[in-house]
Amino acid sequence: MLTILWLPIGISAAVSWSLPRNVCTPSVALVNTSKPTTIVGTGTPASCNQSALSAALVKGGIITFNCVSSVNDTIIDGAGIVTLNGLEKARILNFNRNNFQLSTPKLTVQRLRFINGHCQNANVGQDVAGGAVRTIGGGTTTVNGSVFTGNQCSNGGGLGILGSGLTISNSYFATNQATGNGGNPGNGGNGGALYVDGLGRNVTICGARFTGNQANKFGGAYFRVSYNGSEQNDFENVLVDSNYVSRNVSGLAGGLYIQGGTITIRNSTIANNSADGGGAMFLSNDKLVTLNDVNLLNNTAYTSLGGAFFCSNPVSGSFTGLTIANNYADAFGAAFAFCSTTITLSNSIIANNTVGNTYPANACTSMMNGGPGVVQSPINKQKPATGTDALCTNGTITKSNNVSIILNSTTWIIKGIGAQPVYLGSAIIPGL
C-alpha cells in the first residue's frame, strides 16, 4: 500500500520556465511519457492543483501535466465565397485534441460551405462521426453563417461533436447522411446532420434549418446523448423539415433524438419528418423539457407510435403554445406516445392526428398533466372505430370535431380553422 504525506503546496503553470542547460550526457535518458497513466489538469492553471496531483500519485504510473493550453483557438472564415469540397473521398476538417476532458482550444467556422465530405466506407462505429467536420475534445465548436450539404459519415453526416460543446447560428444543413447501422451501441447510423456525444457539454442552436437529412437508426437531423443530466440542448427559431430515418430498421426520431439532459425549444417548426417511431421527436430520460411556441406538423411514424412525440422513461417539463396537427402513426398515439403527467401541457392545439389502428387511443396513448387552454380535435375516434378518443390531459379540454390546421409550406406559416394557434411560424425562414 502506498502512503503519501502531503504538506500544503502550490502548482504554478501560468508562466513557463527554462530548463537547465545540457552540460553532460545523462546516465539515465528521459523516460518516454507519450502514454501517461494520468494527466493532471484539463488545460487551465486552476485544474492543476494538489488534489489532482495527489490522486495521480496514489494511482502511480506515468504522470504528465496539462495546465496551460499551448494550442491556439482556430477560426476559419470563408467570407461567403469559399466552398470546401471533400469530393466524396475524405472528411474535410478533423479537429482532434485526443482528450475529452480538455476545454481548449476552440474551433470556429463561419461563412463557409462544406460539401461532399465523406468518411471512408470501412470507417463505421458508434463514435465514428463527422463527414464534414469532426471535433474530439477541446472547447465549444462554433458554426456561424455556414452551409453543410451532401456530407456522409457513420454518424453525423455534417458534424460529429465528441466531448465538445456546440453553438450554431444562422446555418443550413441539407441532404447529409448517417450511413452506419445498428445505433449506439452498434455501428452508428445516428444523426443525419449532427451527432453530439459529450459529458457536461452544451448545445445551442439558433436560426438554423435542417432539411432532407437522413439517418439509418436514430435522429434524422439531430442525435444527442448525455450523461449527468445537466447537459443543455437549446433550440430557438429552428426549422426541422423533411428529415427521415430509413424504414423498417426500428428507427426513431425523424427529426430530433435527445437522450438525457435538458431541452428548451422556442419559436420553431418541426414538420414533414419521418421514422418507424417518433416521427418528429424522441425524448428519453430528459429531466427538464421546455417547449414554447412550437409547431409539430405532418410528421409520420411509419410502423409504430408517436407521429409527433415519443417519450421514453421519465420525461418531465412543460409544453405551452404548441400546435400538434396532421401527424400520422401507423399504430396509434399519433400526437403523443407515452408522454405522461410529468409533463404539463397548456394553451395548445391537438388536431387531426391520424392512425393506422383506430381502436386504441388515436391522439395520445396516455394523459399529460392538464394546464389551461388545450383543444383536442377530433374528439371522436376515426372510423371504423366508434366512441370518444382518449383525452390527452387530465385537465379541462375544449373538445371539438371541427378544427383544421393548414400549413403554407412556402412561408411555413399556419392557419387555424375552428381554433387559433398561439404560434403561427417564424417571420424569417431560417436557412438559405
N, C-alpha and C positions, 0 to 999 in steps of 0.2 A: 504494500500500500504506500502511495506517495503522499507525503505530508509537506505542505508548503506554508511557511510562516511569512506573512506579509507585513511590512512596515508601510505607512502611508507613502505613496509615490505619485508622481505625475508623469504622464506620457505626452510629449510635445512633438507635433509633426507639422506645425504650421509653416516653419521655415526649414529648408534643407540645410545640412551642414556637410563640410568637406570631410572625406575620409583621409586618414593619414597616408602619406606618400609611400609607395612601394620601394623600400630600400633593399630588402633582401628577398630571396625566394623562400616562401613559406614551406616549412617541413610538412605541413598538412594543407592540402588545397581546400579552397572554398567548397562547401557541401552544395550539391545540386538541390535547389529548393523549388524547382519548377512544378512539383506536385505536392503542395503543402497539405498537411493533415488539417490545419486550422488557419484561416485568415482572420486576423484580428482587425476589426474595423470594417466599415462599409463605404469608405470613400470620403469621410469627413473627419476632421480632427477630434470632434466630440465623441465619435464612435470608438476611438482608440483610448480605452480607459482601463483602470485597474481591474474591474470585474471581468471585462472581456479577456484580458491577458491571463488572469487567474484561471478562468475556465479553460483556456487553451493549454496552460501549463499542466493542469490536472489531467487533461487528455493525453499530453505528451506528443511525441512525433515531431514533424516539421512545422514550425510556426513562422508565418510571414505576416506583414502588416499592410493594410490598405487604408491609410489615414488621410491622404490627400490625392484627389484625382489628378493625374498628370495628363489626362486626355481632354482636349478642349471640346466644348459643345460644337455640333456640326449643324450649319444652316445652309440649305440648298435652295436657291431662288431661281426659278425658271422664267420669271418676268412675263409669264403668259405666252411665251413664244417657243419654249423648249419642250420637246417630247422625248422621253426615254423609252426606247423600244427594246424589249427582251427578245424579239424575233422568234418567239415560241421556243427558245432554246435554253434560257437561263433566267434565274432570279435577277432582278435589276439592282436591288440595293440590299446589302446584308450588314446590319449594324449590331455587332455581337460583342458583348462585354464578358461573356462566359461566366457570369456570376449573377444570379437572380437577386442577390441582396444589395447590389450596388445601386445608388441613386444618382449617379453621374456617369458619363456626360449625357446630354440631351441631344436628340435629333429633331430638327425642324425641316420640313419640306413645304415649300409654298410656291404657288403659281406654276406648278409642274403638271405634265401629263405623263402617266405611266401606262403603257400598253404592252400586251403580249408578253408579260413576264411569266415564265413557267419554271416550276421546279422540275427536276429531271423525273421522268416517268417512274423510275425504280425507287425514287425517294418518297416513301409513304410511311405514315405512322401518326400517332395521336398528337405529337408535338412537332411534326414537320409542317411548317406554316409559312405563309407569305410568298405568293408568287411574284408580286411586285416589290414589296418591302418586308423585311423581317427584322425585328429587334429582339435581342435577348439581354435582359438586364439593362442597367443604366436608368436614366431619368425618364420623365414623361416624353413620349413621342408626340410631336405636334404636326398636324396636317392642316394647311390653310389654303383655300382657294385652288384646290388641285383636283385632277380627274384621274380615275382608275378604271380602265376598260379592258376586257378581254384577257385578264390575268388568271393564272391557274396554279393551284398547289394542292397537296393532300388536304390541308385545312387553310382557311383564309386566303382565297384566291387573290384578293387585293393586298390585305395587310395581315401579317402574323405577329402578334404582340405577346411575347412571353416574358413575364417578370418585369414589365414596364407599365407605366400609365399611358393613357392615350387621350389627346384632345384633338377633335376635328371641328373645323369651322368652314362653312360655305364651300362644300366639296361635293363631288359626284362620283358614284360607284355604279357601274353598269356592266352586265354580262361577265362578271367574274365567277369563277367556279372552284368549289372544293371537291376535288376529284377522288379523294380516298374513299374508304368504305368501312363500315362497322362501328364508327363513332369513337367515343372516348370513355373507357378503354377500347382499343381496336386500332384500325388503320386509318382513322380520320374520316373525312367527308363532312367536316363541320365548318360552318361559317363561309358561305359563298363569297361574301365580300370581306368580312372581318372575323378574325379569330383572336380572342383575348383570354389569356390564362396567366394569372399572377396574384400572389398573396399580397394583400394590403395596397393594391394599385387601383386607381380610379379611372373611369372613362367619362368624358364629357363630349357630347356631340350636339352641335347647333348649326342649323341651316344647311343640312346635308340631304341628298336624295340617294336612295338605294333602289335600283330598278333592274329587273331582269337578271339578278344574280341567282346562282343555283348551287345547292349542296346535295351530297349523296346520303346524308344521315340527319344532322341536326342544324337548324338555323340557315335558311336560305340566304338571308342577308347578314345576320349577326349571331355570333356564338360567344358566350361568356360563361366561364366557371369561376367561382370564388371560393374562399377557404375559411376566413374568420368571421364572415357575415357582415363586415363593415364596408366592404368594397362597394363603391358607388357606381351606378350606371345612370347618368343624367342625359336625357334627350330633350331638346327643345326645337320647335319648328323643323321637324324632320318629315320627309315623305318616304314611306317604305311601301313600294308598289311593285307588283308583278314578279316578286321573287318566289322561288319554289324549291322544294326538296323532291327528289325523284320519287316516282310512285312505287308502291309495294316493297319498300325497304324498312317498314316500321319506323319511318322517319317522322320527325316532329319539328314544328315551327317553320312554316314557310317564310316568315318574316324574322322574328326575334326570339332567340333561345337564351334565357338568362337563368342561371342556377346559382343560388346563394346571393348574398349581398343585399344592397338596397337599390331601388329603382324609382326614378322620377321621370315621367314623360308628360310634356306640356305642349299644347298648341300643335298637334301633329296628326297626320293621316296615315293609316296603315290599311292598305286596300289591295285587293286582287292577288293576294299571296296564297300559296297552297302547299300542303304536305299531307301525309297519311293522317296525322292528327295534329291539332293545334294549328289550324291554317294560318293564323296571323301571329300568335304568340304562345310560347310555352314557358311557364314560370314554375320553378321548383325551389322550395325551401328558401324563399325570399322573405326576409324579416319585415321589411317595410317597403311597400309598393304604393306610390302616389301617382295617380293618373288624373290630370286636369285638362279638360278640353281636348279630347282625343276622339277621332272618328275611326271606327273599325268597320270596313265596308267590303262586301263582295269577296270575302276570303273563303277558302274551301279546305275541308278535311276530307281527303279522297275516300278513305276507307274506315275512319274511326270517328272520334268525338272532337268537339271543340272547334267549330268552324272559325271562331274568333279567338277564344281563350281556352287554354288547357292549364289548370292548376294542379300541381303535384306536390305532395307533402304540405306542410304548413305554409301558406302564403297569406300574409297579413298586410292590411293597409286600407286606403280609401280611394274610391273611384268616383269622380264627380265631373259632370259636363260631358259625358260620353254619349255618342250615338253608335249603337251596335246594330247594323242593319244589313239585310240581304246576304248574310253569310250562310254557308251550307256545310252540313256534316252528313256523311253517308250513313253513319249510325244514328246518333241522336245528340242532344245538347249542342245545337248549332251556334248559340251565342257564348255560353259559359259551361265548361265541363269541370266539375269538381271544385269550383270556387265556392267557399263556404262562409259561415258567419264571422270568420276572422277578417273578412273584407266588408267594408261599408260602402254601399252603392247609393248615390243620390243624384238628383237633377239630371237624369239620363233617360235615353230612349232606347228600347229594345224592340226592333220592328222587323217583321218579315224574314226571320231567320228560319230556314227550311232544312228538313232532314230526309234521309232515305228510309228510316224506320219510324213511322209516325206514331206508334203505340206508346213507347216510353215518353219521357219529357222531351218536348220539341226544342224549346229555347235554352233552358237551364237544367242541368242534372241535379242541382242542389240549391238551397236557398242561401243567399248572402244576407248580411245584416242590412236592414232597410232604413235608409235615410229618406228625406222628403223628395218629392218631385220625380218619381220614377214612373215611366209609361211603358207598358208592355202590350204589344200588338203583333199578331192576333192573340186573343186570349183563348180562342177555340183551337183545338188540335187540327192538324192537317188531315184531310181525308186520305185514306178510308177510315182512319181512327175517328172516334167521336168523343165528345165531352170537352172539359176545360183543361188547358195545359197547366202544368205545374208552375207555380209562381216563382219568380227569380229572387225575391227578397221576402223577409218576414215582416216587413213594414207595410205601410199603406201604398198601394199601387193603383195608378189610373189604368183601368182595363179597357181595351179597345179592340175592335176588329177592322179599323179603318185608317190606320196610319201608314203612310208611304214615305220613303226617303229616296230622293233622286240625286245621283251623283253626276256632275259635269266633269268628265274625265279629261277635259282640256284645261279647265281652271281649277279643278279639284275642290270646287265649292259645292256644298249640298243644299238641297231644298227640302223642307218638310211639309207634308200634307197631312193634316189632322193632328199635328204636334209640332212645336217649334224647337229645333235643335239649339243647344247652348252655343256650340262652336260650329261655324259654317265652313271654316277652312282658312288657310293662310292667305293673306293679301298678296304675298310674294311667293311664288312657287320655288322651293329650294332646287338647287342643281343648275343644269345648263338652260 
